[in-house]
C-alpha cells in the first residue's frame, strides 16, 4: 500500500501558485506527485485545496488582466480588440452568429451554395483563398477594351 498523501500549508501555497500560472487540476496533481483522482478525492476532505485553486486562478486572472490593460494603455490596438471581443462579444465580435443564417445548407446544390457565398462580400473575401471559384466575383474593375 502506498504512502497516504496529506496536504500541508506548503502544499496549499504550491497549489495556489500553480493555479495562478494556469495549470489545470490534472497538471497540479502531477506536479504534486499524486494521481489526479487523489487530488480530486482530497478536495472533498480538505476544503483548503479548492480554496487554494480558486485563489490561484483569481490571482492569475488579475495578473494577466493587468498586463493586458498595460498593453491597451500603451496603445496596443490588438490588445484592446481582444479585450473588447472577450468582455462584450455581442457588440464587438467580428464573426456573426451562425444562428442568424436562415439558409438550410443541406438542401442547396453546390451552385446554389456558391451563389449564396458570392452574395456576401465579407464571406467572399474571407474564403477567396480556399475557394478559387469565388475569386474576382465582387471585383468592380472594368474590362479592357484594347
Secondary structure, DSSP 4 states (H G I P E B T S, - for coil): -PPPP---HHHHHHHHHHHHTT--HHHHHHHTTS-HHHHHHHHHH-HHHHHHHHHHHHHHHHHHHHHHHHHHHTT-HHHHHHHHHHH-HHHH-SSPPGGG----GGG--HHHHHHHHHT-HHHHHHHTTT-GGGTTTT--PPPP--
